[in-house]
Amino acid sequence: MRLQSENYSISGIIFSAIERMPKEQASALALFFDWYGQTECIKVCNSEVNNQWLNFRNDGRRRGIPTF
């Protein structure tokens, strides 16, 4: 499991490299920010789904329903 600080350090390196790109390649920067935003959204959605599953599973266990 990757630590949050590792994620930030990787992002920082990528941001730093992109900032140094020639201005002619600004479309690559826009594409990166779009990709980064989407990946962050997916992380949040996955976390919410995981929490919902755990709640569902734990509720089933309390009711005596066998779960995985």
C-alpha positions in Angstrom: 0.0 0.0 0.0 1.4 3.4 -1.0 1.7 6.0 1.6 -0.1 9.3 1.0 3.2 11.2 1.3 4.6 9.0 -1.5 1.7 10.0 -3.7 2.4 13.7 -3.0 6.1 13.3 -3.7 5.4 11.6 -7.0 2.8 14.3 -7.9 5.3 17.0 -7.0 8.0 15.6 -9.2 5.5 15.4 -12.1 4.2 18.9 -11.6 7.8 20.2 -11.4 8.7 18.5 -14.6 5.6 19.7 -16.4 6.2 23.3 -15.3 9.5 23.2 -17.0 8.1 22.0 -20.3 8.2 24.5 -23.3 5.1 26.6 -23.6 4.4 25.1 -27.0 3.5 21.9 -25.2 0.9 23.5 -23.0 -1.7 21.1 -24.3 0.2 18.3 -22.6 -0.1 20.2 -19.3 -3.9 20.5 -19.7 -4.1 16.8 -20.5 -2.1 16.0 -17.4 -4.3 18.1 -15.1 -7.4 16.4 -16.6 -5.9 13.0 -16.1 -4.8 13.8 -12.5 -8.2 15.2 -11.6 -9.9 12.1 -12.9 -7.6 9.7 -11.0 -8.2 11.7 -7.8 -12.0 11.4 -8.4 -11.6 7.7 -9.0 -9.7 7.3 -5.7 -12.5 9.1 -3.8 -15.2 7.0 -5.4 -13.3 3.8 -4.7 -12.9 4.7 -1.1 -16.7 5.5 -0.8 -17.6 2.2 -2.5 -15.2 0.3 -0.2 -16.7 1.9 2.9 -20.3 1.1 1.7 -19.2 -2.5 1.1 -17.7 -2.8 4.6 -20.9 -1.4 6.2 -23.0 -3.8 4.2 -20.8 -6.8 5.0 -20.6 -5.9 8.7 -24.4 -5.4 8.9 -24.8 -8.9 7.3 -22.4 -10.4 9.8 -24.4 -8.9 12.7 -27.5 -10.4 11.3 -25.9 -13.8 10.9 -25.6 -13.8 7.2 -22.3 -15.4 6.0 -20.2 -13.1 4.0 -16.8 -13.2 2.3 
